[in-house]
Amino acid sequence: MKRLVGSNQEIAALLYKEQLELSQQNLDVEEAVATIIRDVRLRGDEALRHYSSKFDRVELDHIEVDQDLIEQAFELIDKDVLTALENAKANIESYHRQQLETGFEDQPSQGVVRGQLIRPIERVGVYVPGGTAAYPSSVLMNVIPAKIAGVKEIIMITPPQETFAPAILVAAKLAGVDKMYQVGGAHGIAALAYGTETIPKVDKITGPGNIFVATAKKQVFGIVGIDMIAGPSEIGIIADETANPIYVAADLLSQAEHDILARSILVTNSQQLADAVEVEIEKQLQMLPRQAIARASIENNGRIILAKDVDSMFELMNLVAPEHLEIAMEGAYNYLDKVENAGSIFLGHYTSEPIGDYYAGTNHVLPTTATSRFSSALGVYDFIKRIQYTQYNKAAILAAEQDITNLAYAEGLQAHARAIEVRNDEY
């Protein structure tokens, strides 16, 4: 792992520059995706079959996944995995139910009513990667908050497979997916955004994917809503001399094995810990089946920063604004107030980041590339709309007339003012 030195501001600026370079969109990808989206808009299902044959090497007879296949998955799935999915589902539900919002109404003055309605989005599309990146946990994390929000129809798409991973199909059924289609890539995103003969148009798209999926989501944003434009996965660990280097190294590698572009950053005030973590990372790399990916990630994007004290550690990590933040310190809970920017926080020596990926119930769809400075983890609030309403009676509008028309005339919008004035009997 590369050691960085300098002021917190200098290090943060360098890390941010590196983050942007890692997540930089490729112009060739942008053009290719735009072509695919146009084709799907024009040719619908025919285009989906064409791109499934071209990219996935699968000739699609049926785009929709048969319900019988989903039911069969319950017979094929490892029973321990089924139990784990059921337990994870319960934890995700119990956490996300607490995010439910209620509307409100007030009467600030005589004759005036103001309020806000909470309404679920009607139809949501969830993208689930296939192949080696088949993550049933992502199915639960995307679908369950939508279900709790009251979304009326949840559509799931995933690339076609000769044999679907049973855990993906089971997770979809457990979470409450209404319909599932075997189509992936940028063409799948286009189908969700615009609709085809088979796949209905949705109102919002969530879920992870490769650079083509991320670019497609970016290009259809505005036609539909999206959860976020995610960059490579990242973890930041704040650790002091009480941290166990074995634990810290394992947690850094837990993100490094995702992708060669993933980032693992350790900030510590202990030279001894920094040295021990480097040694331990090399030991643990030897044991990983995905060693090549993790090693490339650690060697190219792994960073160790020595800070002078605790306050400096938190100042730097707040500038970094990591997707995942571990605080590997004694009394970690007491440092929560020092955190300003992070997607999800993991407290103490035993709360490893994968607990959040799979089980705790907090969401693992998180803002990357320093976007936790202004955005949040996926939640129930991402699947609702807030609708304002107002009512003024005649006396109330007359009482407010002068203020409203003064502002309208100040902005040069005479018709706005007149729309108020015509309600005055003296007009």
C-alpha positions as CSV (number, residue, x, y, z in Angstrom):
1,M,0.0,0.0,0.0
2,K,1.3,3.5,-0.8
3,R,2.1,5.8,2.1
4,L,0.9,9.4,1.7
5,V,2.4,12.4,3.5
6,G,1.4,16.0,3.7
7,S,-1.3,18.2,5.2
8,N,-4.8,16.8,5.5
9,Q,-6.0,19.2,2.8
10,E,-3.2,18.2,0.4
11,I,-3.8,14.5,1.0
12,A,-7.6,14.8,0.6
13,A,-7.1,16.7,-2.7
14,L,-4.8,14.0,-4.0
15,L,-7.2,11.2,-2.9
16,Y,-10.2,13.0,-4.5
17,K,-8.2,13.4,-7.8
18,E,-7.4,9.7,-7.7
19,Q,-11.1,8.9,-7.1
20,L,-12.2,11.0,-10.0
21,E,-9.7,9.3,-12.3
22,L,-10.9,5.8,-11.2
23,S,-14.5,6.7,-11.9
24,Q,-14.0,8.7,-15.0
25,Q,-16.5,7.7,-17.7
26,N,-15.0,6.5,-21.0
27,L,-16.2,8.5,-24.0
28,D,-16.3,5.4,-26.2
29,V,-18.6,3.8,-23.6
30,E,-20.8,6.9,-23.5
31,E,-21.2,6.7,-27.3
32,A,-21.8,2.9,-27.4
33,V,-24.4,3.2,-24.6
34,A,-26.2,6.1,-26.3
35,T,-26.5,3.9,-29.5
36,I,-27.9,1.0,-27.6
37,I,-30.5,3.1,-25.8
38,R,-31.6,4.6,-29.1
39,D,-31.9,1.2,-30.6
40,V,-34.0,-0.2,-27.7
41,R,-36.3,2.9,-28.0
42,L,-36.8,2.1,-31.7
43,R,-37.0,-1.7,-31.8
44,G,-38.0,-2.7,-28.3
45,D,-37.9,-6.5,-27.7
46,E,-36.2,-7.1,-31.0
47,A,-33.2,-5.0,-29.8
48,L,-33.2,-6.8,-26.5
49,R,-32.9,-10.1,-28.2
50,H,-30.2,-8.8,-30.5
51,Y,-28.0,-7.5,-27.6
52,S,-28.6,-10.5,-25.5
53,S,-27.2,-12.6,-28.3
54,K,-24.3,-10.2,-29.0
55,F,-23.2,-9.6,-25.4
56,D,-24.5,-12.6,-23.3
57,R,-24.3,-15.2,-26.1
58,V,-27.9,-16.2,-25.2
59,E,-30.8,-16.6,-27.7
60,L,-33.9,-15.4,-25.8
61,D,-37.1,-17.4,-26.3
62,H,-38.8,-15.8,-23.3
63,I,-37.7,-12.5,-21.8
64,E,-39.8,-12.9,-18.6
65,V,-38.5,-15.4,-16.1
66,D,-41.1,-18.1,-15.5
67,Q,-42.5,-18.2,-12.0
68,D,-42.1,-22.0,-12.0
69,L,-38.3,-21.5,-12.3
70,I,-38.4,-19.2,-9.3
71,E,-40.3,-21.7,-7.2
72,Q,-37.8,-24.5,-8.2
73,A,-35.0,-22.3,-6.9
74,F,-36.3,-22.9,-3.4
75,E,-35.7,-26.7,-3.9
76,L,-32.2,-26.1,-5.2
77,I,-30.9,-23.5,-2.8
78,D,-28.6,-24.6,0.1
79,K,-30.8,-24.6,3.2
80,D,-28.2,-22.7,5.2
81,V,-28.1,-20.0,2.6
82,L,-31.9,-19.8,2.6
83,T,-31.9,-19.4,6.4
84,A,-29.3,-16.6,6.1
85,L,-31.4,-14.8,3.5
86,E,-34.5,-15.0,5.7
87,N,-32.6,-13.7,8.7
88,A,-31.0,-10.9,6.7
89,K,-34.4,-10.0,5.2
90,A,-35.9,-9.7,8.8
91,N,-33.0,-7.4,9.8
92,I,-33.3,-5.2,6.7
93,E,-37.1,-4.9,7.2
94,S,-36.8,-4.0,10.9
95,Y,-34.3,-1.3,10.2
96,H,-35.9,0.2,7.1
97,R,-39.4,0.3,8.6
98,Q,-38.1,3.0,10.9
99,Q,-37.5,5.2,7.9
100,L,-41.2,5.5,7.0
101,E,-42.3,9.1,6.8
102,T,-45.7,10.5,7.5
103,G,-47.3,13.6,6.0
104,F,-48.2,16.7,8.0
105,E,-50.7,19.5,8.0
106,D,-50.8,22.8,9.7
107,Q,-53.0,26.0,9.8
108,P,-50.6,28.9,10.2
109,S,-53.4,31.5,10.1
110,Q,-57.1,31.8,9.8
111,G,-58.4,30.4,6.5
112,V,-55.0,28.8,5.5
113,V,-54.2,25.1,5.3
114,R,-50.8,23.7,4.3
115,G,-49.6,20.2,4.2
116,Q,-47.6,17.4,2.7
117,L,-48.7,14.0,1.3
118,I,-46.4,11.0,1.2
119,R,-47.0,8.8,-1.8
120,P,-45.0,5.8,-3.0
121,I,-43.5,5.7,-6.5
122,E,-45.7,3.5,-8.6
123,R,-43.3,1.2,-10.4
124,V,-39.6,0.6,-9.7
125,G,-37.0,-1.3,-11.7
126,V,-34.1,-3.1,-9.9
127,Y,-31.0,-4.1,-11.8
128,V,-29.2,-7.2,-10.5
129,P,-25.8,-8.1,-12.0
130,G,-25.3,-11.7,-13.2
131,G,-22.5,-14.1,-13.8
132,T,-19.6,-13.9,-11.2
133,A,-21.2,-10.8,-9.7
134,A,-24.4,-12.5,-8.6
135,Y,-25.3,-10.8,-5.3
136,P,-28.5,-11.9,-3.6
137,S,-27.8,-9.4,-0.9
138,S,-28.2,-6.6,-3.4
139,V,-31.6,-7.9,-4.3
140,L,-32.7,-7.6,-0.7
141,M,-31.1,-4.2,-0.2
142,N,-32.9,-2.7,-3.2
143,V,-36.2,-4.4,-3.1
144,I,-37.1,-4.4,0.6
145,P,-37.0,-0.6,1.1
146,A,-39.2,-0.2,-2.0
147,K,-41.6,-2.7,-0.7
148,I,-41.8,-1.0,2.7
149,A,-42.4,2.4,1.0
150,G,-45.4,0.9,-0.7
151,V,-44.2,0.7,-4.3
152,K,-47.0,-0.9,-6.2
153,E,-44.9,-2.9,-8.7
154,I,-41.3,-3.9,-8.5
155,I,-39.6,-5.1,-11.7
156,M,-36.3,-6.9,-11.6
157,I,-33.9,-7.5,-14.5
158,T,-30.8,-9.6,-14.6
159,P,-28.6,-10.8,-17.4
160,P,-29.7,-14.1,-19.0
161,Q,-27.9,-17.2,-17.7
162,E,-28.0,-20.9,-18.7
163,T,-28.6,-21.6,-15.1
164,F,-29.6,-18.8,-12.7
165,A,-28.0,-18.8,-9.2
166,P,-30.9,-20.1,-7.0
167,A,-30.0,-17.6,-4.3
168,I,-30.8,-14.7,-6.7
169,L,-34.3,-16.1,-7.6
170,V,-35.0,-17.0,-4.0
171,A,-34.0,-13.5,-2.8
172,A,-36.3,-11.9,-5.4
173,K,-39.2,-14.0,-4.2
174,L,-38.5,-13.4,-0.5
175,A,-38.1,-9.6,-1.0
176,G,-41.3,-9.2,-3.0
177,V,-40.3,-8.8,-6.7
178,D,-43.5,-8.8,-8.8
179,K,-41.9,-9.6,-12.2
180,M,-38.5,-10.7,-13.3
181,Y,-36.9,-10.4,-16.8
182,Q,-33.7,-11.9,-18.1
183,V,-32.1,-9.0,-19.7
184,G,-29.0,-7.0,-18.6
185,G,-26.5,-4.4,-19.6
186,A,-27.3,-0.9,-21.1
187,H,-30.1,-2.4,-23.1
188,G,-31.8,-3.6,-19.9
189,I,-31.6,-0.1,-18.4
190,A,-33.0,1.3,-21.7
191,A,-35.9,-1.2,-21.5
192,L,-36.7,-0.1,-18.0
193,A,-36.5,3.6,-18.8
194,Y,-38.6,3.5,-22.0
195,G,-40.5,0.3,-21.9
196,T,-40.8,-2.4,-24.6
197,E,-43.5,-4.8,-25.8
198,T,-42.7,-7.0,-22.9
199,I,-41.0,-4.9,-20.2
200,P,-43.1,-2.1,-18.7
201,K,-41.6,1.4,-18.3
202,V,-40.7,2.2,-14.7
203,D,-40.5,5.4,-12.8
204,K,-37.1,4.8,-11.1
205,I,-34.2,2.5,-11.5
206,T,-31.9,1.3,-8.7
207,G,-29.2,-1.4,-8.4
208,P,-25.5,-1.8,-9.2
209,G,-23.8,-2.7,-12.5
210,N,-20.7,-2.4,-14.6
211,I,-19.6,0.7,-16.4
212,F,-22.1,0.2,-19.2
213,V,-25.0,-0.1,-16.7
214,A,-23.8,2.9,-14.7
215,T,-23.4,5.0,-17.9
216,A,-26.9,3.9,-19.1
217,K,-28.4,5.0,-15.8
218,K,-26.7,8.3,-16.2
219,Q,-28.0,8.8,-19.7
220,V,-31.7,7.9,-18.9
221,F,-31.8,10.1,-15.7
222,G,-34.5,12.6,-16.2
223,I,-36.6,10.2,-18.1
224,V,-36.7,8.1,-14.9
225,G,-35.2,8.6,-11.5
226,I,-32.1,6.6,-10.5
227,D,-30.6,5.8,-7.1
228,M,-27.1,7.1,-7.8
229,I,-24.2,6.9,-10.3
230,A,-21.9,4.7,-8.3
231,G,-18.1,4.6,-8.7
232,P,-15.7,1.9,-7.5
233,S,-16.3,0.5,-4.0
234,E,-14.2,2.0,-1.2
235,I,-13.4,1.7,2.5
236,G,-11.8,4.1,4.9
237,I,-10.6,2.9,8.3
238,I,-9.7,5.1,11.2
239,A,-7.6,3.1,13.6
240,D,-5.4,3.8,16.7
241,E,-2.9,1.7,18.6
242,T,-5.7,-0.5,20.1
243,A,-6.6,-1.9,16.7
244,N,-5.8,-5.4,15.7
245,P,-3.7,-5.4,12.5
246,I,-5.2,-8.7,11.4
247,Y,-8.7,-7.3,11.6
248,V,-7.7,-4.1,9.9
249,A,-6.0,-5.9,7.0
250,A,-8.9,-8.3,6.5
251,D,-11.3,-5.4,6.3
252,L,-9.2,-3.5,3.8
253,L,-9.1,-6.6,1.7
254,S,-12.8,-7.2,2.0
255,Q,-13.3,-4.2,-0.4
256,A,-10.2,-4.8,-2.5
257,E,-11.5,-8.1,-3.7
258,H,-14.5,-6.4,-5.3
259,D,-12.7,-4.8,-8.2
260,I,-9.2,-3.8,-9.3
261,L,-10.5,-0.2,-9.1
262,A,-11.7,-0.5,-5.4
263,R,-10.0,1.7,-2.9
264,S,-8.9,0.8,0.7
265,I,-7.6,3.7,2.9
266,L,-6.2,3.4,6.4
267,V,-5.7,6.5,8.5
268,T,-3.9,5.9,11.8
269,N,-1.8,7.7,14.4
270,S,0.2,4.6,15.1
271,Q,3.3,3.9,13.1
272,Q,3.5,0.4,14.6
273,L,-0.1,-0.4,13.4
274,A,0.6,0.9,9.9
275,D,3.7,-1.3,9.6
276,A,1.9,-4.4,11.0
277,V,-1.1,-3.9,8.7
278,E,1.2,-3.9,5.6
279,V,2.8,-7.1,6.7
280,E,-0.6,-8.7,7.4
281,I,-2.1,-7.7,4.1
282,E,0.6,-9.6,2.2
283,K,0.0,-12.7,4.4
284,Q,-3.7,-12.6,3.8
285,L,-3.5,-11.9,0.1
286,Q,-1.9,-15.3,-0.3
287,M,-5.0,-17.0,1.0
288,L,-7.6,-15.2,-1.2
289,P,-9.1,-17.0,-4.3
290,R,-9.5,-13.5,-5.8
291,Q,-5.9,-12.6,-5.0
292,A,-5.2,-11.1,-8.4
293,I,-8.0,-8.6,-8.1
294,A,-7.4,-7.8,-4.5
295,R,-3.6,-7.4,-5.1
296,A,-4.1,-5.0,-8.0
297,S,-6.6,-3.0,-6.0
298,I,-4.3,-2.8,-2.9
299,E,-1.1,-2.0,-4.9
300,N,-2.7,0.6,-7.1
301,N,-5.3,2.2,-4.9
302,G,-4.5,1.2,-1.3
303,R,-3.3,4.1,0.8
304,I,-1.9,4.4,4.4
305,I,-1.8,7.9,6.0
306,L,-0.2,8.6,9.3
307,A,-1.9,11.3,11.3
308,K,-0.6,13.2,14.2
309,D,-3.6,12.7,16.5
310,V,-7.3,11.6,16.7
311,D,-8.7,14.9,15.6
312,S,-6.5,14.9,12.6
313,M,-7.6,11.4,11.6
314,F,-11.3,12.4,11.6
315,E,-10.6,15.7,9.9
316,L,-8.9,13.8,7.0
317,M,-11.6,11.1,6.7
318,N,-14.3,13.7,6.7
319,L,-12.5,15.3,3.7
320,V,-12.3,11.9,2.0
321,A,-16.0,11.2,2.7
322,P,-15.7,7.4,2.2
323,E,-18.5,5.0,1.2
324,H,-17.7,2.7,4.2
325,L,-16.1,4.1,7.3
326,E,-14.8,1.8,10.1
327,I,-13.7,3.3,13.4
328,A,-11.3,0.7,14.9
329,M,-10.8,2.3,18.2
330,E,-11.7,1.7,21.9
331,G,-14.9,3.5,22.7
332,A,-15.6,4.0,19.0
333,Y,-19.3,4.9,19.6
334,N,-18.1,8.0,21.5
335,Y,-16.5,9.3,18.3
336,L,-19.7,9.4,16.2
337,D,-20.0,13.1,16.7
338,K,-16.7,13.6,14.9
339,V,-18.1,12.1,11.7
340,E,-19.5,14.5,9.1
341,N,-19.3,12.6,5.8
342,A,-19.6,8.8,5.3
343,G,-22.0,6.5,3.6
344,S,-22.2,4.0,6.4
345,I,-20.2,3.8,9.7
346,F,-19.0,0.6,11.5
347,L,-18.0,1.1,15.1
348,G,-15.4,-0.8,17.1
349,H,-13.0,-3.7,16.6
350,Y,-15.6,-6.3,15.9
351,T,-18.0,-4.5,13.5
352,S,-16.4,-5.5,10.2
353,E,-17.9,-3.8,7.1
354,P,-19.3,-7.1,5.6
355,I,-21.8,-7.1,8.6
356,G,-23.4,-4.2,6.8
357,D,-23.1,-5.8,3.4
358,Y,-25.1,-8.8,4.4
359,Y,-26.8,-8.9,7.7
360,A,-27.1,-5.9,10.1
361,G,-30.1,-4.4,8.2
362,T,-28.5,-1.1,7.3
363,N,-28.4,-0.7,3.5
364,H,-25.3,-1.5,1.5
365,V,-26.2,0.7,-1.5
366,L,-24.0,3.7,-0.6
367,P,-22.7,6.9,-2.1
368,T,-19.1,6.6,-3.5
369,T,-16.5,9.0,-4.8
370,A,-16.9,11.5,-2.0
371,T,-20.7,11.9,-2.8
372,S,-21.5,11.1,0.9
373,R,-20.8,14.9,1.3
374,F,-24.3,15.4,-0.1
375,S,-26.1,12.1,-0.5
376,S,-27.1,9.1,1.6
377,A,-27.5,5.3,1.7
378,L,-30.5,3.9,-0.2
379,G,-33.6,3.8,1.9
380,V,-37.3,3.9,2.0
381,Y,-37.2,7.7,1.4
382,D,-35.8,6.9,-2.1
383,F,-39.0,5.3,-3.1
384,I,-41.5,7.9,-2.0
385,K,-42.7,11.3,-3.3
386,R,-43.5,14.3,-1.1
387,I,-46.5,16.2,-2.5
388,Q,-47.4,19.6,-1.1
389,Y,-50.9,21.0,-0.8
390,T,-52.2,24.4,0.1
391,Q,-55.7,25.9,0.6
392,Y,-56.5,29.6,1.2
393,N,-60.1,30.9,1.7
394,K,-61.2,34.2,0.4
395,A,-60.4,36.2,3.5
396,A,-56.9,34.7,3.7
397,I,-56.0,35.5,0.0
398,L,-57.2,39.1,0.4
399,A,-55.1,39.5,3.6
400,A,-52.0,38.2,1.7
401,E,-52.8,40.0,-1.6
402,Q,-50.5,43.0,-1.2
403,D,-47.4,40.9,-0.3
404,I,-48.0,38.5,-3.2
405,T,-48.6,41.1,-5.8
406,N,-45.6,43.3,-4.6
407,L,-43.3,40.3,-5.1
408,A,-44.9,39.4,-8.5
409,Y,-44.5,42.9,-9.8
410,A,-40.9,43.1,-8.5
411,E,-40.1,40.0,-10.6
412,G,-41.9,41.5,-13.7
413,L,-44.6,38.8,-13.7
414,Q,-47.8,40.8,-14.2
415,A,-50.0,37.8,-14.9
416,H,-48.9,36.3,-11.6
417,A,-50.1,39.4,-9.8
418,R,-53.3,39.7,-11.8
419,A,-54.2,36.0,-10.9
420,I,-54.3,37.2,-7.3
421,E,-56.0,40.6,-8.0
422,V,-58.9,39.1,-9.9
423,R,-60.1,37.4,-6.7
424,N,-60.6,40.8,-5.1
425,D,-64.2,42.0,-5.6
426,E,-62.9,45.5,-6.1
427,Y,-60.8,44.5,-9.1
